[in-house]
Amino acid sequence: STGQMNIPLSMRNLGEDGTFTEAALAEAEKKIKAHLERFPKTSTIMIWHESAPGWGIPEELLNLPVPEPTDHHKRTAAYVNACGKFLREKFPGMKIQLGNTSASIGAATVPLRAGAKPEYYDYIGIETPSQVICPEKLQEVGLQGLVISKDIASHLTGRPVAVNGCWEYVYRCERDMGEVQQAEWYMRDILISLANGMKLIGPGIFFDCASGYGNGLWGGSGILTRGPYVYPKRSYVAYAALTAVLDQVRLRDQLPTGSTTAYALAFERADKQHATALWTARGAAEFTVTLAGASKARVFDMYGRETAMSGASLVIKGGTAPTYLLTDAPVQAVVYKLEKLRCNLCNTIFTAEAPEGVGTAKYDATVASMIGLLKYG
């Protein structure tokens, strides 16, 4: 990604006193300036490319005793502090991103425990190759590992720390899953990333590597085929469709659906229109979406095919491929449809219980006042 670069200083350059030599700093400054001349839109400098200290789920989050930092851990903290001091002095407009080492849990945990200064943690870099791990699966080596990194960084710095995509972010090889699932999972990766406020989001690579590297997992994760043909895959079209609807959106809410595997994310666009993404982890679902008043709606499937709808309540069929809803009025709720099964012996109909916390009232008590507020301000 040209949006970020790796810092040209390594721990090997760090002296025993925790500082870099003047020669090393001068060379690093020269290389960074040369990079910025070539790629002036670079906004982030990354510390540790696949070389951050590793760690599992931090003890702080498990309510377990925290081990004392080792000498090596203290050296990682000194390295972060020396890099941070240099970057803040020479390139104050650049953001500092710690790591791309899977979910970079260790890049947050180890140095901060050992004395790294919290002010140098602008972002935690998320790599998490993911490959054939479902985007929504709660697993530290998958995309959801970002939750652990955010939690431990915020705990140790005493403030919220953002996460960002970085090199080799959630690459999914099309040979492992086929074009359709690659496209579906990439789009769900992006939706989860948008919901977590990421600024740099670039799953996979642009086109498959034309060399022997293309036979590997990362080298075959492109959204275009390898050269010289460079044909678009389904994920290329899906990426374009998602960008058209959701570029630079801000998460407004995750709407409850009554299911842990059906998702509804409500975003606000820069033009103040409301975009809602609907999908399921597996299977299909029927989403009944309630708007704050009658509204015209544009519904897009994952590949950008559009359907026009209107009304205050819309029924939208969804599945593992995300569906996007674009409206002037915000989505207020997703109606729960309880499954009903009939016994073939006695013809008795059994209705599933409502999810915990969902009452039997048709509307929440705040609906009337909220509609008035939205209409009249």
C-alpha positions in Angstrom: 0.0 0.0 0.0 1.3 3.5 -0.9 -0.7 4.8 2.1 2.0 3.6 4.5 5.7 2.8 4.6 8.0 0.8 6.9 10.4 2.7 9.1 14.0 2.3 7.9 15.3 1.7 11.4 15.7 -1.7 13.0 16.4 -2.9 16.5 19.9 -3.8 15.3 20.5 0.0 14.9 19.6 0.6 18.5 22.5 1.2 20.9 22.7 -0.1 24.5 21.6 3.3 25.7 18.3 3.0 23.8 19.2 5.6 21.1 20.1 5.4 17.4 23.4 6.7 16.0 23.4 10.0 14.2 24.3 8.2 11.0 21.4 5.8 11.3 18.9 8.6 11.9 20.3 10.7 9.0 20.0 7.7 6.6 16.4 7.0 7.8 15.4 10.6 7.3 16.8 10.6 3.8 14.9 7.4 2.9 11.6 8.6 4.3 11.9 11.9 2.4 12.6 10.0 -0.8 9.6 7.8 -0.3 7.3 10.8 0.4 8.5 12.5 -2.8 7.5 9.4 -4.7 4.3 8.7 -2.8 3.2 12.1 -1.3 -0.1 10.7 0.0 1.7 8.3 2.4 0.1 9.0 5.8 1.4 6.3 8.1 4.8 4.9 9.0 4.9 1.4 10.3 7.2 0.1 13.0 7.9 -3.7 12.7 7.1 -5.5 9.5 6.4 -9.1 10.5 9.0 -8.8 13.2 7.0 -7.5 16.2 7.2 -9.5 19.5 4.6 -12.3 19.6 2.0 -12.8 22.3 -1.2 -14.8 22.9 -4.2 -13.4 24.6 -2.8 -11.0 27.2 -3.1 -11.9 30.8 -4.7 -8.5 31.7 -7.7 -9.5 29.6 -7.9 -12.9 31.2 -7.6 -11.6 34.8 -4.4 -13.6 35.3 -1.1 -12.5 36.8 1.0 -10.4 34.5 4.6 -11.6 33.9 7.5 -9.2 34.6 9.1 -7.7 31.4 12.3 -9.4 30.3 15.4 -7.5 29.2 14.3 -8.2 25.6 10.9 -6.8 26.3 12.5 -3.6 27.7 14.5 -3.3 24.6 11.4 -3.4 22.4 10.0 -0.5 24.5 13.2 1.4 24.0 13.0 0.8 20.3 9.4 2.1 20.1 10.4 5.2 22.1 13.5 5.9 20.0 11.5 5.5 16.7 8.6 7.6 18.1 10.9 10.4 19.2 12.6 10.5 15.8 9.3 10.5 13.9 7.6 13.1 16.0 10.6 15.5 15.6 11.2 15.0 11.9 7.8 14.0 10.5 5.2 15.3 12.9 2.4 15.0 10.4 2.8 11.3 10.0 0.9 8.7 12.0 2.8 5.9 13.7 1.5 2.4 13.3 2.8 -0.5 15.4 3.2 -3.7 13.6 1.9 -6.0 11.0 2.4 -9.3 12.7 -0.9 -11.1 12.4 -3.2 -9.2 14.8 -0.1 -7.4 16.3 -1.2 -8.3 19.8 2.4 -8.6 20.9 3.3 -5.2 19.3 0.8 -3.6 21.7 1.3 -5.8 24.8 5.1 -6.3 25.1 6.5 -2.8 24.7 3.7 -1.0 26.6 4.1 -3.3 29.5 7.9 -2.6 29.5 7.6 1.2 29.3 6.8 2.3 25.7 5.2 5.7 25.7 1.5 5.6 24.8 1.7 8.7 22.7 3.6 6.8 20.0 0.6 4.5 19.5 -1.5 6.1 16.8 -2.6 2.8 15.3 -2.1 -0.9 15.8 -1.5 -2.5 12.4 -3.6 -5.6 11.6 -2.3 -8.2 9.2 -4.2 -11.4 10.2 -3.8 -13.5 7.0 -7.2 -15.1 7.7 -7.1 -17.2 4.5 -10.0 -19.6 5.1 -11.0 -18.3 8.5 -14.6 -16.9 8.4 -14.5 -13.0 8.9 -16.8 -13.1 11.8 -15.1 -16.0 13.7 -13.8 -15.0 17.1 -10.3 -16.2 16.8 -7.1 -14.2 17.5 -5.3 -15.3 14.3 -8.3 -14.2 12.2 -9.7 -10.8 11.5 -11.4 -10.6 14.9 -8.0 -10.6 16.5 -8.2 -6.9 16.1 -10.6 -6.8 19.0 -7.9 -8.2 21.3 -5.3 -5.7 20.0 -7.7 -2.8 20.5 -8.6 -3.9 24.0 -5.1 -4.5 25.3 -3.7 -1.3 23.7 -6.6 0.7 25.2 -6.1 -0.9 28.6 -2.3 -0.3 28.7 -2.4 3.3 27.3 -5.5 4.4 29.2 -7.2 5.7 26.0 -8.8 4.2 22.9 -6.3 3.1 20.3 -7.4 2.7 16.7 -6.5 -0.2 14.4 -5.6 -0.1 10.8 -5.1 -2.5 7.9 -1.5 -3.0 6.7 0.5 -5.0 4.3 -0.8 -8.5 3.7 -4.1 -7.7 5.3 -6.6 -10.6 5.3 -5.4 -12.1 2.1 -7.6 -14.9 0.9 -6.4 -17.1 -2.0 -9.1 -17.7 -4.6 -7.8 -21.2 -5.2 -8.7 -22.2 -1.6 -12.4 -21.0 -1.8 -13.4 -20.1 -5.3 -14.2 -16.7 -6.7 -17.6 -16.3 -5.1 -16.6 -17.0 -1.5 -13.4 -14.9 -1.9 -15.6 -11.9 -3.0 -18.1 -12.5 -0.2 -15.5 -12.8 2.5 -13.4 -9.9 1.3 -16.5 -7.6 1.3 -17.4 -8.8 4.9 -13.7 -8.1 5.9 -14.1 -4.6 4.6 -17.5 -4.1 6.4 -16.0 -5.2 9.7 -13.0 -2.9 9.1 -15.2 0.1 8.4 -17.2 -0.7 11.5 -13.9 -0.6 13.5 -13.0 2.8 12.0 -10.0 1.7 9.9 -8.5 4.4 7.6 -6.4 2.0 5.4 -8.3 -1.0 4.2 -6.8 -3.2 1.5 -7.6 -6.9 1.7 -5.4 -9.1 -0.5 -3.3 -7.8 -3.3 -4.4 -6.0 -6.5 -3.5 -8.8 -8.9 -2.1 -12.3 -8.6 1.7 -12.5 -8.8 2.9 -13.4 -12.2 6.0 -15.2 -10.8 6.1 -18.5 -8.9 5.0 -16.5 -5.9 1.5 -16.6 -7.5 1.3 -20.3 -6.5 1.4 -19.3 -2.8 -1.4 -18.2 -0.5 -0.5 -14.5 -0.6 0.5 -14.4 -4.2 -2.8 -15.8 -5.3 -5.0 -13.5 -3.2 -5.5 -10.8 -5.9 -8.7 -9.3 -7.1 -7.4 -9.5 -10.6 -5.8 -12.5 -12.3 -2.0 -12.6 -12.9 -0.4 -10.9 -15.9 -0.3 -10.6 -18.8 -4.1 -11.0 -18.9 -5.1 -9.3 -15.6 -8.8 -10.3 -15.9 -11.1 -9.0 -13.1 -12.3 -11.5 -10.6 -15.7 -11.3 -8.9 -14.0 -9.7 -5.9 -12.9 -6.8 -8.1 -16.5 -6.0 -9.2 -17.7 -6.5 -5.6 -15.0 -4.1 -4.3 -16.1 -1.4 -6.8 -19.7 -1.8 -5.8 -19.0 -1.6 -2.1 -16.8 1.5 -2.6 -19.5 3.2 -4.6 -22.0 2.9 -1.7 -19.7 2.9 1.4 -16.6 5.0 0.6 -15.6 7.0 3.7 -18.6 6.2 5.7 -18.9 6.5 9.5 -20.5 3.7 11.6 -23.7 4.9 13.2 -24.8 1.7 14.9 -24.9 -2.1 14.7 -28.5 -2.9 14.6 -29.8 -5.9 16.6 -31.1 -8.7 14.4 -32.0 -11.2 17.0 -29.3 -13.5 15.7 -25.6 -13.9 16.3 -25.0 -14.8 12.7 -27.1 -12.1 10.9 -25.6 -8.7 10.7 -27.0 -5.2 10.1 -24.5 -2.3 10.1 -25.9 1.3 9.8 -23.5 3.9 8.3 -23.7 7.6 7.6 -22.2 8.8 4.3 -20.5 12.1 3.7 -23.6 13.3 1.7 -25.7 12.5 4.8 -27.5 9.6 3.2 -27.8 6.5 5.2 -26.2 3.2 4.1 -27.0 -0.1 5.7 -25.1 -3.4 5.1 -27.0 -6.6 5.6 -25.5 -10.2 5.5 -25.4 -13.5 7.2 -22.4 -15.7 8.2 -24.1 -18.7 6.7 -27.4 -19.4 5.0 -30.1 -16.9 4.0 -32.3 -14.5 5.9 -35.2 -12.2 5.3 -34.5 -8.7 6.8 -37.6 -6.6 7.5 -36.1 -3.1 7.8 -38.0 -0.3 9.5 -37.1 3.3 8.5 -37.8 6.6 10.4 -40.6 7.5 8.0 -41.4 6.6 4.4 -38.4 6.9 2.2 -37.2 6.0 -1.3 -34.6 3.3 -1.1 -31.9 1.9 -3.4 -30.9 -1.7 -2.8 -27.7 -3.0 -4.2 -26.5 -6.6 -4.4 -22.8 -7.4 -3.8 -22.0 -6.7 -7.5 -23.8 -3.4 -7.6 -27.0 -4.4 -9.3 -29.7 -2.0 -8.2 -33.3 -2.4 -7.2 -35.6 0.6 -6.3 -37.9 0.3 -3.3 -40.0 2.7 -1.2 -41.9 2.8 2.1 -41.4 2.9 5.8 -40.9 -0.9 6.0 -38.8 -2.8 3.5 -38.4 -6.6 3.2 -34.9 -7.4 1.9 -33.6 -10.9 1.2 -30.0 -11.4 2.4 -27.4 -14.1 2.6 -23.6 -14.6 2.8 -23.1 -12.0 0.0 -23.7 -8.5 1.6 -26.6 -6.4 0.4 -26.5 -2.6 0.7 -29.5 -0.4 1.4 -29.2 3.4 0.6 -31.9 5.7 2.0 -32.5 9.3 3.0 -34.1 8.3 6.3 -32.1 6.3 8.8 -32.8 2.7 9.5 -34.3 2.4 13.0 -34.8 -1.3 13.4 -34.6 -4.7 11.9 -37.8 -6.6 12.6 -37.4 -10.0 14.1 -39.3 -12.8 12.4 -39.7 -15.8 14.7 -39.4 -19.2 13.0 -42.5 -21.3 13.1 -42.6 -25.1 12.8 -45.7 -27.3 12.4 -45.9 -30.8 13.8 -47.0 -33.3 11.1 -48.8 -35.5 13.7 -51.0 -33.0 15.5 -50.7 -29.9 13.3 -49.7 -27.8 16.3 -47.6 -24.8 15.4 -44.6 -24.1 17.6 -43.1 -20.6 17.5 -39.5 -20.0 18.4 -38.8 -17.8 21.5 -37.7 -14.2 20.9 -34.1 -13.4 21.5 -33.1 -12.3 25.0 -34.0 -8.6 25.6 -36.6 -8.5 22.8 -40.1 -7.6 24.1 -43.5 -8.4 22.6 -44.4 -4.7 21.9 -44.7 -3.8 18.2 -42.7 -0.6 18.7 -40.2 0.7 21.4 -41.6 3.4 23.6 -39.2 6.0 22.2 -40.3 5.5 18.6 -43.0 8.3 18.5 -40.6 10.9 20.0 -37.8 9.8 17.8 -39.8 10.1 14.6 -40.9 13.6 15.6 -37.3 14.6 16.4 -36.1 13.3 13.1 -38.8 15.1 11.1 -38.9 18.4 12.9 -35.5 18.6 14.5 
